[in-house]
Amino acid sequence: MGYNSLAACVADLEKHGHLIRIKEEVDPYLEMAAIHMRVFDVEGPALYFENIKGSEFPAVSNLFGTLDRSKFMFRDSLDHLKKLVDVKMNPGAVLKNPFQYIGSSMTALGALPWKKKSGAPILHGKTSISKLPQIVNWPMDGGAFVTMPQVYTEDVNKPGIMHANLGMYRIQLSGNDYIPDREIGLHYQLHRGIGIHQTKANELGVPLKVSIFVGGPPAHPLSAVMPLPEGLSEMIFAGALGNRRFRYFYDDEGFCISADADFVITGTVYPNENKPEGPFGDHIGYYSLTHPFPLMKVHNVYHKKDPIWSFTVVGRPPQEDTSFGALIHEITGAAIPQEISGLHAVNAVDAAGVHPLLFAIGSERYTPYQRVDRPQEILTIANQILGKNQLSLAKYLFISAYEDNPKLDIYDIPAFFGHILERIDPARDLHFQTNTTIDTLDYSGDGLNAGSKVVFAAAGTKKRELARELPANFDLPRPFNQAKLVMPGVLAIDGQAFTAYGDETAIIGEWCRAAEGLAWEGFPLLVLCDDASFTAETVNNFVWTTFTRSNPAFDIYGIKSFTTFKHWGCEGPIIIDARTKPHHAPALIKDEVVEKRVDQLGAKGGSLHGII
């Protein structure tokens, strides 16, 4: 009936063969992360690190590394929780079949947070920031980070847990200009609940109290990353998911403390006090660089008896947060489509780093009395998607009409691209937003949080057959003259490194004119890249390269392009320049010396023998 602690979860997973122990001493600098990634890559078990260099505390990772393991952990509550979300999104369903939802209603009522009066395990002891596991994931990271935190803040105008926010924002424990044990960095991105709380605190000129929970029942970190409907508290959700009410109290300084957490760090964020945070290897597959972010002044570091530090590794997808996403989709189902009229499905493509690329399917119902062979209603839906919470951080949105193929799967990347490219009119169906906001972690734009967006909208009958091989004697002009087929209708092309936008605009323009006479009929999309073989090798390489290394307004070109009354289009293929630009952040590269140390753990007698 759910876990009352992280230790109980670890014991249950170990009993059922879902967790192994790493008995050798491991270095928190790069080695723990490397072990985690190697085991995740083979869909291996959760990992319990018994002996961490420089810290007395053990750690666990990869709890959510596979969807099957996540479903196992929540096997007693998952079905009820799906219904609870359905009730929140579609109250009419209860009226149609009330008996189906009775159990879920009881789950919700029994999930209200429980304020404890005394006797919380978390008050067993105190420690300092420097005694925590100082885990560094990537060689260029600016210091040690908390990568599985639950960051708790309250609304200063509406204090109390029912108006609080619990989110997963990275925490830098060491490095840069932080005073050891007294200061840490708090990084959060656009459209996060904590930002609203800090804004209100700043307006009043008062410090924002922040509590960082680490560990606790696995329902707690999952709740911190859930995209919950407006008004549904993360703490209620944690109680429903874990079959155990979220237990909390306030310490003598007025900080909210999770009674079941393994560690709690408390501190204050003062108005307009920032320090440089980063770099940090992030989920897009590159480093997020050093920028000013809120400074948190540490008050206390509490821990329970025999606590376990919880962490994950962030990097180019897929990683453990990919499995988080799969579990979230399992729980929420069609929650987002129900919020936007006419939307059938939306997928933030994980392999492209999530925010750079969205796929969506919407209805075309504007003119049911006549067949119109062009996007109409799906353009309205696209605007709503790009104005919806974190979906608004997307750069590329490919949207198709449900009526053209009701069986189209937004998770089948080649099939979805094929459907769009068969129908899109490049002279009409690209719609740009320039000088707007994009993901904080995306450095393809022209500044922090700054870039552009584009909608590729396709509706109607097929306009072309997609080429499935290169034509004979296909001779591309220089300097882009090396082509590889990625998938039907899509070519990856290399030949020259990027220099500067002024020069490249002229070079690409000249190349487009020289290429006008080629047989482009079956190739509506061309991608300029640094390495065509790498880009074309896998679908994941293609979407990662194309959509993380391009800024739509700057990097989309076309053969026979034109601008009419502010609308850009082209008569030939669309070209996306996805070469690495000088202002891009470095890609994440593993340390080969550390990788060889991990190899030894997989040898006979090592803790990972038979797994890696």
N, C-alpha and C positions, 0 to 999 in steps of 0.2 A: 504493500500500500504506500509506496513512495519511500524516499530516503530522508532521514533526519539529519544527515551530515554528508560531507564529501567522503569521510572515512568509510561510512556504511556503503556508499556507492562503489568505492574502490574494492572493498571486501566482496561485494556481490559480483562485480565484474570478474574478479580473480577466481572466485568459486566456479563461475560458469565458463571459464576459459577465454574471457574477453580482455584480460590484462596480464602483462608480465612485468617482472621486476628487473631493473637494471642494477646489478649489485656492484659493479665496478665503480670506482671513483670517476666522475665525469666533470668536465670543465664547463661552467656556465657560459664561458666565452666561446661561442660558435658551436661547440661540440654537442651540447644538448639539443640545439636547434637542428643540427645535421642529422642526429639520430632520429629525431622526430620526423623529419622530412623523408628519410629513407624508409621508415616503417609505414608512414602514411602512403607513400607511393605504391606499396605492395598491398594496400588495404589491410595492414597488420593491426595488432591489438593496441589497446591503451597502454601507456608506459608509466611505470612508477619508478622514479629515480631515488634510490635509497641513500646515495652518498654523493653529495654535491660539494665540489671544492669551494672552500671559503664560507660555507653556510651550514648551520646545524639543522636546517629544515629540509625535509624531503619534498619532492615535487611530482606532479602528475600532469601528463599531456595526452593528447589524441583521444580524449574521452568521446568526442563527437566525430571521430575520424571516418566512420562509415554510417550510412543511414540505418542499416540493420542494428548496429550497436546503440544508436540513439533511440530507436524504437524499442529496443530491449529495455533501456533504462526507464522509459516512460510507458511501459507496457500496461500499467494499471490505469492510466489516466488519459491516454492519447485520444481514444474515441470520444470520451465525454468532452474533451477540450475542443475537438473539431466542431462539435455541436454548439458549444458555448460561443465560439467565434461566429458560427452561422446565425445564432440567435441575435448577436450584436449587429451583424450586418444585414440580417433579413428577419426582423421580428415577426413578419407575417407567417413565416414557416411554423411558428409555435401554434398559431391559431388553426392551421391546417392539420397538424398532427401533434397535439399537446403531449400525449403519452410518450412519444419518442424523445421529448426534451426534458421530462421530469428529472431524470438523473443528472442531467447537465445543470439544471437550475439549482439542484441541491449542491452540486459541485461548486457553483459560483457563490452560493450563500456561505458555504463552509470554507471559502478561500479568503474571507476578509482578514486583513492583517491583524495580528494579535500583539497588543502592547504588553510586554512583560513588566512585572513589578520588581522582580529580584531573581538572582540565581542564573545568570546567563553564562554559558561556557566560555564565551569570547573574553571574559574578564579574567581568565586564568593568569595571564601575564602580559608584560609589555616588552617590546624590543625596539630596535632602531632600523632606519631605512637601510643602512649599510650591511646589516646582518641578514637581510632577506636575500634569497637567491638572485644574484646579479646577472640575469640572463641576457645575453647579447645575441641576436639572431644572425646578423650580417656584418661583414668586415668593415663597412663604412658607417655603421650605426654610431650615433653620437654618444651612446652610453647604454646602460641597462634600462629595460622598459618592462612595465607590467603589460602583458598582452591579453590577459583574460580578466580585466577588472569589471566591477559593477560600480559605476560612479553615481552616487546618490546626491541629489540637491532638492531643495524645496523652494516654492514660490514665496518670496518675502512678503507678498501681499496676501497670500492665502497659505499660511504655514500649516504643516501637518502632512501626514503620509498620503492622504487621498489626493492631494494635488502635487505630489512629488514626481520627480523624474528619475528613472534608473536607466542609465545608458552605458554602452561600452565604448569608452574613449581612451586612447592610449595615454599612458603615464610614464614620463621619463624620470627614472630614479636617480641617475648619476650623470656626470659629464657636463660639458659646456660651462656655464657660469654659476651653476647651482651650488649653494653652500651645502656641503655634505651633511646629511641627516636633518637638515633644517628646511630645505627647499626642494621641491620637485616640479616637473613641468606637466601641464594639463593641456592636451591637444584635442580639440574637437572641430568638426567641420560644419559646413552650412546645413541649415534645416535640422538642427539638433535641439532637443528640449532644454538642455542645459544652457544653451545660448539665450533663450528667453528668460531664464531665471537670472543669468548674469546681467542681462540688460536691465532688468527691473532693479536689481541690487545696485547697479551703477547709477541709475537715475536717482536713487535715494541716497547715494554716497555711503553705502554700508557694505561691509565685507560679506561675501557669499560663503556660507558654511558648506563644505564638501566632505562627504564620507566615501571612502573607496573600500568596497568589500571585495575580498579575494577568497575563493573557495566557497564553502557552503554546499547545500544540496544542488545538483546539476540543474534543477529547474531555475535557479537564480541567475546564472550567467545567460542561459537561453532567453529568459524573459528580458534581459538587458539589451538583446539584439533584435527582439521581435518588433516588426512594424505594426503596432497595435492600433486598432480603431480609436478615434478621438474619444476620450473619456474613459477608456478601459485602462486601469492602473496596472503598471508592470508588477506591483507587489501582489495584487489580486490574481493576476495571471500566473505568477510564480506559485502561489498557493494552490491554484487549481491544477496546474501542471504537475506539481510535486505531491499532490494529495496531502499537503501539510501547510497550515497557515504560515505566512511570513511573520516570523517573530522578531520584534524589535524593541528598543528602548532608547532613551536619551541619556547621555553621560552627563557628568557634572558641568561640562562646558556647553551643553545644549546641542551636541552633535547626535544625529540619529545613528544608532549602531545596530547592525544586523546580528541578532543573538546567535544565529547558526553559522555565521561566516567563520572561516579559519583565521583570517586576518582582517583587521579594519584599520585603515589609515585615515586619520581626521586632519583637517586643515582648513585654512581660509584663503580665499582669493579676493584681493583688494581691488577696487576700481582702478583701471588703467595701469596696473602693475603687470608687466610682461617681461619675459626673458627669452633669449633664443632657444628654440627647441628643435631637435633633429640633428643630423639626418636620421632617417628610419626606413628600412626596407619594407615597402608597403604592398598592399594586395593587388595593385595594378601590375606589379612585376618590376618596379623601378624604386629608387630611393625618393622619398619625399624629403626635400632639402631643408636647410635651417631657416626658420622664420620665427618672428616673435609670437608667442602664445602665452596664455595666462599662467602666472606664477602662483603656485600653491605653497603656502607656508605651513609646515607640518606641526601639528600639535601632539598627537599621540599615535603609536603603532601598537594596537592590541592584538593578542593572539590567544587561541584556545589551547588546551592541553594537547600535545602531539598533533600540531596542525600540519596541513599539507598545502603547499603552494601550488596553485593551478596556473598553467600557461599554455600558450599555443604558439605557432610560428606563422608569420604572415609573409607572403611572397607571391610570385606569379601563380595564378590558378592553374590546376586545382590545388587547394590546400584545405585545412580543416574547416575554414570558414565556408568553403564550397559545400561541405556536408551540413553545416549549419543552415545554409540556404535551402538545401534539399529538405531538411526537417521542417523549416519554416513553411515551405510550399506544401508539405504534407499536412500541416496544421491549418493553414489559412485558406488553402484551396482557391476558391474564386472570390476571395474577399475584395481585392482591388477592383476587378471588373464590375462588381456590384456597386462600387462608388462612382463609376463613370458610365453614364447611359450609352448603350450601344457598344461598349467594349466587351469583347469575348475573352481575350487572353492577352497577357503581357509577360515578357520574359526579359529580365536584365541579364544579358549573356555573360555567364561567369567566365568563360574562357577569354573574353575580351576585357576582363577587369571590372565587370559589373556595370559601372556607370557610363563608360564610353559608348556602349551599344545596347539598344533596346529593340526587341521585336514585338509587334502588336498585331492583333486582328480585331477589326471592328466592322460593324454593320453599315451597309449602304441602303438607307430607307427614305432618303429625301424625296425621291420621285418614283414611287412604286408603280405609277401609271405609265411610265415609259422607261426604256432601257437607255441609260446614259453611260457611255463607255469612258468614264473618267472619274477620278476621286472627287467625292463631295463630302459626305458626312464623315468619312474617316479623317479628313483634314480638321474638322471640328474636334473630333476625338483626340487627334494628335496634339492639338493645342491644350486640351485638358490634361493629357498625360504629362506634357512638359511643364505644367503648372501644379503638379501633384507631388508634394513632399519631396522625398529623395529622388523620385523619378525625374524631377526637374533638373537634376544634375547631369542628365544624359547629354551626349554630344550628337549621336547618330540615332535616329528613330526610323526604322523600316516598318511600315504599316501596310497591311493588305486588307482587302474586303472579304468578309466571311462568306458572302454569297458566291464568290468565285470558286471556292473550294472549302466546304464545311469541315473536311477531314484534315486540313492543313495543320501540322504540328509545329508550334513555335519553338520546340526544343530540338527539332531536327534541322540543324543549321544549313546543310547543303540544300535540303528540300525547300526551306523557307527562302533562301537566297534565290534559288531557281525560280520559284513562283513569282517573286518580285521582279527579277530581271527579265522574265518572259513578257511581262506586262507593262513595265514602266516606260513612260515617254520622257526621255531625258530633256526634251525641249520644254516640257511643261511641269513635270512632277517632282522637281526638287524645290524645297522651300526653306530658306535660310533665316536664322536669327543671328545677327551680328552683335558684337560688343555686349555680350551677356555673361552670365555666371556659369561656370562649370565646376566640377569636383575639385576640392582643394588639393587632392593628391595627383591631379592630372596636370602635367607640365607641358602639354602640347599647345596650350594657348599663349597669349601674349602677356601674361602676368598671373599672380596668385589669384585663384578663383575666377579668372577672366579668360574668355574664349568665345566660341560660337557654337551654333547648333544647326543641324539640317534634318529635314524630314524627307525621306524617300517614300512617296505614297504611290501605291499601284492598285488599280481597280479596273475591271473589265476583261475583255477577251485577250487571248494571247496575241502578241504583236510580232513575235519572232521565235524561231527555234534556236536554242543555245548550242554553240559549237562544243563538241566533246573531244576535239583534237585540233592541233595546230594545222593549218592548211599547208600543203606542199609548197616549197619555195617561199615561205613566209619570211620576208626579208625586212626587218625593222630598221629604220634610219638610226644613225648614231645621234646622241650618245646613249640612248636607251634601246639597246639592240639584243638583249638576252632575255628571252621570254620562257616562262614555264606555265603550263596549264594547272590552275589551282582546283577548279571544279568547272562543270559546264558553264560557259559564258564568262569566266573570270580568268584573267592572265596576271601573273606576277612578272614584273619587268625590272631588270637592273641594268647598270652600265656606268653610272657616274654618281659620286657622292654629292650630297647637298652642300652648297657653300653659303649663299645668302639670298634672301627672298627677292631682292631687286634683280639680281643676276638670274636666278632660277626661273622667275616669271617669264623673262625673255627667252631663256633656253627652252623651256617647256612649250611656250607659244610657237617658237620656230619648229620644234619637233612635231607638234600637232599639225602644222601646215604641211610639213614634209610627209606625214603619215596619212594624209587625207585620202589618198588613192588606194590604200590597202583594203583587203576584204574583211571589213570589221562587222559584217552583218550579225554574226553569231556571238560577238564579244561586246556586250554592253558595258562591262566594267573592267578597267585596267588599273593595276596597283603598281606604282613606282616604289621600289624598295631597295634596301642595301644588299640583300641576298635573296634572289628569286628562288633558289633551290630550297633554302630554309623556309621561306614563306609558303611555298607550294607543298612542302613535305607533309603537313597535316592541316586539317581544318582549324585546329586550335592555334597553330602558328599563324595561319592566315588572319583570323579575326584579332589575335593579339597584336600582330605587327600593324595591320591596317588601321585599327581604330584606337590604338593607344599612341600612335606616332603621327597623328594628323589632326589639324584644326580645320574644320570644314570650310569656313570662309576664306582661309588662307591657302588651303591645300587641295581644293577640288578644282579641277580644270576639265576641259572637254574638247574633243575634236569638232571643229566647226562651231565654236561657242559664240554666244551673242548675249547682249543685255538689251531688253526692251521694256521701257517704263519700269525700271528697277528690277525686273525679273530676269534672272540668269538662267540660261539653258544651253543645250548643245544638240547638234543633229547627229553627231557620231558618238563614240563611246565616252562614258564618264571616266575621268582619271582622278584617282586619289594619290597624292604624293605622300607616301608613308615612309619616306627615308628619315633617318635620324637627323634632327636639327641641332645646331649648336646650343640652343637654350634648353634642350631636353635634359631631364634627369638621367643619371647613369642607370643602366639595367643591372639587376641583381645577378651576381656571379658568385658561386660557391668557392670556398677555400679548399684547394686540393690537398693540402697537408692534413687538414681536419678530416676530409673525406677518407683518407687512408687510415686514420685512427678509427673511424667508424667501421671500416672494413674488418679491422681486428676483432670487433665485437661480434661480427658475423661468423668468425672462424670457429672451429670446433672448440668447445669449452667456453665460448663467449656467451653472454646473455642473449644475444640476437642470433645465435646459431639456428639455422633452419627457417629464419624469418626474412633476413635480407641476403 
